[in-house]
Each structure stands twice: as structure tokens, then as C-alpha cells.
Amino acid sequence: MSLPDGLLLGWLGDDFTGSAAVMEVLTFAGLPSALFLQPPAPETDLTGIRAIGFATTARTWAPDRMRAELPNAFAALRGFGIPLLHYKVCSTLDSAPHVGSIGCVAEIAGTRAIPVLIAAPAMGRYQAFGSLFAEAFGKVHRLDRHPVMSRHPVTPMDEADVALHLSRQTHLPTGCITLADAPVLRDGLVTLDAVDAAGMARCGRLIWDSRSDAPFVIGSQGVEYALVEHWCAQGWLGDPPSFPSLGPARVAVVSGSVSAVTAAQIDWAERNGFACIPLDPARPDETEAVAAAVRALDQGRDPLIHSARGPDDPAIRPMDAAANEAVGTALGRILDRVLRQTGVRRAIISGGDTSGHAARALGVHALRVLAPTIPGAAICAVQGGTHDGLQLALKGGQMGSPDYFGWVRDGGGARP
């Protein structure tokens, strides 16, 4: 046996950073993939492509909007004859009944059994006997005790049991295949335990072998990690290709994340030569932010424009989805103007929701992977639009090493 020819997988992401992370996992495993910011047209040339994705901002949508927009998006991807469709969610399960509802998506999918794999051990995400654990600041925390997610401004996590968390969002039955259970799918949403590579291969086999009866799966990029583990175990993938560093270059950064992880990255950047430029999220002065960024670049410094420095920043106020979108869009417009005025060809957008709104403001059409950094935040190439060829990294708020912004400035690539 071997992998079939053509497209193996399609994914629809509930945010842009996570959508890019799926593309990264597959591409680095030797399966060329492409991410689109609009559903690809049926005539799109996909020669040599093994998987395609479509990035949305559904993590910020109410259920009514999901029901209005997602069926057409799923239909567009299924129109390419894809055998397995993945709805990509955050590896820290960001969702609630009123916003980003994963349960609502499961109901829209309309399939009898839906595997749910959130775990991704390569990223410090583990599920054991139904409960999700996530790494932060060098330690692994149960999700409801996680120092970032337990304080999330929109979807604070107060429940670590994945099936129980999802049961609040849907009328469908929810359950779990634990580490001790036989891997047999049941009706409804079935969450999958995994804590290591062997467990991920087990999940990958279940998902792939069940694709005829269960062609829809929900999960983090752990779904792709699991499939790759299974395909490698079967000898269906060769040695992965090499992706060297792109080399150092000037970089412009915008950040709308309120995460403590991002705050530590901003602190590192400030200590290491970046010009950190605050932006008031309530009244963003785009013109002044652009001017400050251009001045920094003229002085040989890389600008980092941020609307917050962690969850305790006094600039943070309660914000609804519309306000978050306004901040993200403003940051995208600022980045667009900085790039146009300076000719800088490398950029970073920090924050899961921010990335979606800012990338749309940039007019990005599609992305392809160029170079690795930390898992889930590679440097990509923009394809199409005004900024065609721009090297762009999208980073979720909870993602990355303290020196992440410097790593991208240096061109990414594997660390010694």
C-alpha cells in the first residue's frame, strides 16, 4: 500500500495562525501544501499540492454566522474531491457556546461520528483520560489551571475535560477514547487521548482508516502530526526535505496579543534592539504608529507595534468581537503602510485573532511555507496581492520562545 495520488486532506481553520500551522506540519513532512485566505476557485492550479486549506476568523464568530458561512466553505473544499476534511481549532481549545463554538461546527458537519484530536505533544499539548494539558513557561498545566488560558479575555478555560467542554456547545453526544480503550469510534464527538508519538500514530491510524465512514475530523494541528506519524510508520513517506534559514533581514512586527507569553517576547525584543511602539487599542493612532515605525527603521532598528504587554497591561479593556476586529484591522493597515513606505520584505503578526484581521487588511491571498521556527509559527511566503513575495510569520499569542521575534529577524531555520 501507499498514499493515494492527488489531494489527501483539506482543512478549514478557525484562525489564521492555526491554519498556517497545519500547512507547516504537512510541508515539513514532505507533503507540499497551500493555504488560501478565500476558498480556492475550482480552476485553481494545484499541481504537486497534496493538501489545501482555507483560513477564517471563525474562532471569533457567533453560531448564527457559523451556520450562515461555514456550509459553503466546507462545500468549496469538498468540491476538490478531498477524502478527509479537518476543521482546525486552537490547541488550547479556545471556544464557548456563544463564540467560536466547536459544537456548532460539529452540527453543521452533519456526519455520524467525528474524531476530535486536540493533543499535539510536539507542541506541549497532551490529552490523558479526557483532560487536556498544555505547556507554558517551561511547565505543563491542566488547561483550567493554565496561566494564560484560565485568564483568556474572551474564552477563559474553566474545564480541562475536552468532551465535557464540548458538551456545553452541542446537543450531540460526546465521549472519549482514553489511553486504556480500544480505538473504536462511536457516534457523536469522540475525543482522543495522546501523550507521545506512539499515541499520535494510534490516533492517526484511526482517523485515516475511518475516513470513509468519518470523513470529517475536528482538532488542532495534532491531526496532521498524527497522520504523519501513521504514514511514516507505514513507510509511506520518505525523508523530509530540508528548509534552511533565510538569513537576516529587517523585520516589521505588529502584535495584538494580550498573552503573557507574547509579553515576555516583547520584553526580549526591547532588550535586543527592537523599537517597541505602544498603540492604544481604544483609540489607535495609525498615522503616528506608522511614523514611529519608519523612524525606527531609519535608525537601523526593527519596529514592534503592540496594543498590549500581557494580561495586566492597564491599556486592556473589556472588548467584544467587533472591538478585537477593529484593533486587528488597524494593525494590518499600519503594517501595510510601513511595508509600502520602507520596502521591508519580512514581517510578523502576533496574535491568533489579530493575524486573521491584519492579514485581510494586508490583502494576502495565499501562503506557502519557507522556513521553520518554533512548531506552529513558520515563516511563509505571501502569494498574490500587493505584497506578493513578502516573508510573513503568523504567531498565536501563546506560541513561541522568548526570542521568537529575533529568530524570525534572523531568518528562521533549525536551531543548533
Residue pairs with C-beta under 8 A, 6 or more apart in sequence:
1 234
1 236
2 236
3 231
3 236
3 237
4 83
6 50
6 81
7 46
7 49
7 50
7 51
7 52
7 80
7 81
7 82
7 83
8 31
8 50
8 51
8 82
8 83
8 84
9 26
9 50
9 51
9 82
9 83
9 84
9 85
9 86
9 224
9 227
10 51
10 52
10 53
10 54
10 77
10 78
10 80
10 82
10 84
10 85
10 86
11 19
11 22
11 51
11 52
11 53
11 54
11 77
11 85
11 86
11 87
11 88
11 223
11 224
12 19
12 53
12 54
12 56
12 58
12 70
12 73
12 74
12 77
12 85
12 86
12 87
12 88
13 19
13 22
13 53
13 54
13 55
13 56
13 58
13 88
14 56
14 57
14 58
14 59
14 87
14 88
14 89
14 90
14 100
15 55
15 56
15 57
15 58
15 59
15 90
15 352
15 353
15 355
15 356
15 396
16 37
16 55
16 57
16 349
16 352
16 355
16 356
16 359
16 394
17 351
17 352
17 355
17 376
17 377
17 394
17 395
17 396
17 399
18 88
18 89
18 90
18 91
18 220
18 221
18 352
18 376
18 396
19 35
19 53
19 54
19 55
19 56
19 88
20 35
20 55
20 367
20 369
20 377
20 378
20 380
20 394
21 88
21 221
21 375
21 376
21 377
21 378
21 396
22 33
22 35
22 51
22 53
22 86
22 88
22 221
22 223
22 224
23 33
23 34
23 35
23 51
23 53
23 367
23 368
23 369
23 380
24 221
24 369
24 372
24 375
24 376
24 378
25 221
25 224
25 225
25 228
25 375
26 32
26 33
26 50
26 51
26 224
26 228
27 33
27 368
27 369
28 240
28 241
28 243
28 369
28 372
28 378
29 224
29 228
29 231
29 232
29 237
29 240
30 237
30 238
30 239
30 240
30 241
31 50
31 51
31 228
31 237
32 48
32 49
32 50
33 49
33 50
33 51
33 52
33 53
33 369
34 40
34 46
34 49
34 51
34 52
34 53
34 366
34 367
34 368
34 383
35 52
35 53
35 54
35 55
35 366
35 367
35 368
35 380
36 44
36 52
36 53
36 54
36 55
36 365
36 366
37 54
37 55
37 359
37 360
37 364
37 365
37 366
37 367
38 54
38 365
39 54
39 72
39 73
39 76
39 77
40 46
40 52
40 54
40 76
40 80
42 79
42 80
46 52
46 80
52 77
52 80
52 82
53 88
54 73
54 76
54 77
55 356
55 359
56 69
56 70
56 73
56 356
57 325
57 353
57 356
57 357
58 66
58 69
58 70
58 100
58 105
59 89
59 90
59 94
59 95
59 99
59 100
59 352
59 353
60 99
60 100
60 154
60 321
60 324
60 325
60 353
60 356
61 69
61 99
61 100
61 321
62 98
62 99
62 321
63 97
63 98
63 101
63 104
66 101
66 104
66 105
66 108
67 104
67 108
70 105
70 108
71 108
74 85
74 108
74 109
77 85
78 85
83 211
83 215
84 207
84 208
84 211
84 215
84 216
84 217
85 215
85 216
85 217
86 216
86 217
86 218
86 219
86 223
86 224
87 102
87 105
87 109
87 216
87 217
87 218
87 219
88 219
88 220
88 221
88 223
89 95
89 100
89 102
89 118
89 218
89 219
89 220
90 220
90 352
90 396
91 118
91 120
91 123
91 125
91 134
91 220
91 221
91 222
91 376
92 125
92 132
92 134
92 143
92 146
92 148
92 149
92 157
92 398
93 102
93 118
93 132
93 143
93 149
93 157
93 162
93 165
94 100
94 149
94 152
94 154
94 155
94 352
95 101
95 102
95 155
95 165
95 169
96 154
96 155
96 168
96 169
97 103
97 168
97 169
99 154
99 155
99 321
100 155
101 169
101 170
102 166
102 169
102 170
102 218
103 166
103 167
103 168
103 169
103 170
103 172
103 189
104 169
104 170
105 218
106 114
106 166
106 170
106 172
106 189
106 218
107 170
107 171
107 172
109 216
111 214
111 215
111 216
112 187
112 213
112 214
113 185
113 186
113 187
113 188
113 190
113 210
113 213
113 214
114 172
114 188
114 189
114 190
114 214
114 216
114 217
114 218
115 185
115 190
115 192
115 203
115 206
115 207
115 210
115 214
115 217
115 218
115 219
116 162
116 163
116 166
116 189
116 190
116 191
116 192
116 217
116 218
116 219
117 191
117 192
117 194
117 203
117 207
117 217
117 218
117 219
117 220
117 222
117 223
117 226
118 125
118 127
118 132
118 162
118 191
118 219
118 220
118 222
119 125
119 126
119 127
119 132
119 192
119 193
119 194
119 195
119 199
119 200
119 203
119 220
119 222
120 200
120 220
120 221
120 222
120 225
120 375
121 194
121 195
121 196
121 197
121 199
121 200
121 225
122 225
122 375
123 135
123 220
123 221
123 222
123 375
123 376
124 134
124 135
124 140
125 132
125 133
125 134
125 135
125 220
125 222
126 132
126 133
126 134
126 140
126 194
126 195
127 133
127 162
127 191
127 192
127 193
127 194
127 195
128 178
128 179
128 193
128 195
129 176
129 178
129 179
129 180
129 193
130 161
130 162
130 163
130 164
130 176
130 178
130 191
130 193
131 142
131 143
131 160
131 161
131 162
132 142
132 143
132 160
132 161
132 162
133 140
133 141
133 142
133 143
133 160
134 140
134 141
134 143
134 146
134 149
134 398
135 141
136 146
136 147
136 148
136 261
136 398
137 147
137 260
137 261
141 147
142 160
143 149
143 150
143 157
143 159
143 160
144 150
144 157
144 158
144 159
144 160
145 160
146 157
147 260
148 259
148 260
148 261
148 311
148 397
148 398
149 156
149 157
149 398
150 156
150 157
150 158
151 311
153 258
153 311
153 316
153 318
153 319
154 321
154 324
157 165
159 165
159 168
162 176
162 191
163 174
163 175
163 176
163 189
163 191
164 174
166 174
166 189
166 191
167 174
170 189
172 188
172 189
173 186
173 187
173 188
173 189
174 188
174 189
174 190
174 191
175 186
175 188
175 189
175 190
175 191
176 190
176 191
176 192
176 193
177 183
177 184
177 185
177 190
177 191
177 192
177 193
177 206
178 193
179 193
179 195
179 199
183 202
183 203
183 205
183 206
185 206
185 210
185 213
185 214
189 218
192 203
192 206
193 199
194 200
194 202
194 203
194 222
194 226
197 229
200 222
200 225
200 226
200 229
201 226
201 229
201 230
201 232
201 233
203 222
203 226
203 230
204 225
204 226
204 227
204 228
204 229
204 230
204 231
205 230
205 233
207 214
207 217
207 223
207 226
207 227
207 230
208 227
208 230
208 231
217 223
221 376
228 237
231 237
243 369
243 370
243 371
243 372
243 413
244 371
244 413
245 371
245 410
245 411
245 412
245 413
245 414
246 346
246 370
246 371
246 379
246 391
246 411
246 412
246 413
247 410
247 411
248 409
248 410
248 411
249 344
249 345
249 346
249 391
249 409
249 411
250 297
250 302
250 342
250 344
250 346
250 409
251 302
251 344
251 346
251 347
251 348
251 405
251 408
251 409
252 293
252 297
252 302
252 303
252 335
252 338
252 339
252 342
252 344
252 346
252 347
252 348
253 269
253 274
253 302
253 303
253 304
253 305
253 347
253 348
253 349
253 350
253 405
254 304
254 305
254 306
254 331
254 332
254 334
254 335
254 347
254 348
254 349
254 350
254 354
254 358
255 262
255 266
255 304
255 305
255 306
255 307
255 308
255 331
255 348
255 349
255 350
255 351
255 354
256 281
256 306
256 307
256 308
256 324
256 327
256 328
256 331
256 350
256 351
256 353
256 354
256 358
257 308
257 350
257 351
257 352
257 354
257 396
257 397
258 308
258 310
258 311
258 313
258 316
258 397
259 310
259 311
259 351
259 397
259 398
260 310
260 311
261 397
261 398
261 399
261 400
262 310
262 350
262 351
262 395
262 397
262 400
263 308
263 309
263 310
263 311
263 313
264 402
265 350
265 400
265 401
265 402
265 403
265 404
265 405
266 276
266 304
266 306
266 309
266 405
267 309
267 402
268 402
268 403
268 405
268 406
269 276
269 302
269 304
269 405
269 406
270 276
270 304
272 403
272 406
273 301
273 302
274 301
274 302
274 303
274 304
274 405
275 292
275 293
275 296
275 299
275 301
275 302
275 303
275 304
276 304
276 306
277 289
277 292
277 293
277 296
277 303
277 304
277 305
277 306
278 305
278 306
278 307
278 309
278 315
279 285
279 289
279 305
279 306
279 307
279 330
279 331
279 334
280 307
280 315
281 307
281 308
281 315
281 316
281 317
281 319
281 323
281 327
282 315
282 317
284 307
284 327
284 330
284 331
284 334
286 330
286 333
286 334
286 337
289 305
289 334
290 334
290 337
290 338
290 341
292 303
292 305
293 303
293 305
293 334
293 338
293 342
294 338
294 341
294 342
296 302
296 303
297 303
297 338
297 342
297 344
302 405
302 409
303 338
304 405
305 331
305 334
305 335
306 350
307 315
307 327
307 331
308 315
308 316
319 327
324 353
324 354
324 357
325 353
325 357
327 354
327 357
328 351
328 353
328 354
328 355
328 356
328 357
328 358
328 361
329 357
329 358
329 360
329 361
331 349
331 354
331 357
331 358
331 361
332 349
332 357
332 358
332 359
332 360
332 361
332 362
333 361
335 347
335 349
335 358
335 361
335 362
336 361
336 362
336 363
336 386
336 387
338 344
339 345
339 347
339 387
339 390
340 386
345 389
345 390
345 391
346 379
346 390
346 391
346 392
346 408
346 409
347 390
347 391
347 392
347 393
348 392
348 393
348 394
348 395
348 405
348 408
349 355
349 358
349 359
349 392
349 393
349 394
349 395
350 395
350 397
351 395
351 396
351 397
352 396
352 397
355 394
355 395
355 396
359 392
359 394
362 382
362 385
362 386
362 387
362 390
363 385
363 386
363 387
364 382
364 384
364 385
364 387
364 392
365 382
365 383
365 384
365 385
366 382
366 383
366 384
367 380
367 381
367 382
367 383
367 392
368 380
368 381
368 383
369 378
369 379
369 380
369 381
370 378
370 379
370 380
370 381
370 391
370 412
371 378
371 379
371 411
371 412
371 413
372 378
372 379
372 412
372 413
372 414
373 379
373 393
373 400
373 404
373 407
373 408
373 412
374 399
374 400
374 401
374 404
374 407
376 396
376 399
377 393
377 394
377 395
377 396
377 399
377 400
377 404
378 393
378 412
379 391
379 392
379 393
379 408
379 411
379 412
380 391
380 392
380 393
380 394
381 389
381 390
381 391
381 392
382 388
382 389
382 390
382 391
382 392
393 408
393 412
395 404
401 407
407 415
